[in-house]
Amino acid sequence: MIDLNRFNSVNDALGQSLEAPILIAEGPYHVSASVGAAVYPADGLSESQLHAVADERMYAGKEQHRIESARHEQAINHSNRA
């Protein structure tokens, strides 16, 4: 059985490892990743059900990241105007 706390820890570590920009000749590049997980049998009994739940969670994570990024950008823009 998958330990969701362990999954969340690994997912957080992956996100933190991608926070630093990748530096190449053309300049820094920022990378992100979105991961979704589903647990059998709690989230579904078939592969297609589990895949659908994992996709839904992945896209929810992407949306949350967009919201947080927009708030962060607004805060930076607001502080630059002050």
N, C-alpha and C positions, 0 to 999 in steps of 0.2 A: 504494500500500500504506500502511496506517495504521501509524504509529510508536507502539507501545504506551507507550514512555517519554514521548512527547509527550502522549498521552491521559492518562497518570497525572499529568503536570504540570498539565494543564488541570483535571483532576478535583480535584487538591489545591488549586489556586487557587480553584476554585468553593467548596469546603468552607471555606477560610479566609475568603472574602468573606462567608460566611453566619454566621460565628462571632459577630459583634457583633449584639446584639438590635436589633430594629426598635422604635423608640420612638414610640408614639402615645398619645393622651389616656388610654386605659384602662390603660396601663402597658406594660412591655417585652414583646415577643413574640420567641421564639426560633424560627428557621427552619432546617431542614436539607434536604439533597437526597441522593438515592442514585442512582448512575449505574452501569449495567452496559454492558459492551462485548463485542463478539464480532468476530473477524477472519476474513474469507473468504480462503482456503479452509481455514485451519487449524482453525477451530472449527465448520465446517459448510459444506455445499454449497448448501443451500436457505435461503430466507428464514425458514421456520419453525424450522429447526435453529439458525440464527444468533440468532433471537429468543429461543429457549429458553435458549441459553447466556448471552445478555446478561441475561435475567431471573434466571437462577440466580446470576450474579455480583452483580446488583443486590441480591437478597435476602440473599446472603452478606454484602455490605457493610452492609446494615441490621442484621443480627444482630450483626456485629462492633461496630457503633456502640452497640447496646443493651448489650452486654457492657462496653464501655469506659465508658459512662455510669453503669452500675450500680457499677462499681469506683470511679469518681470520687465518686459519691454516698456510698458506704460510707466512703471515706477522709475525706470532709468530715464525715460524722456521727461517725466515730471521733475526729477531732481536736476536734470540738465538745464531746465528752464528757470529754476529758482536761483 
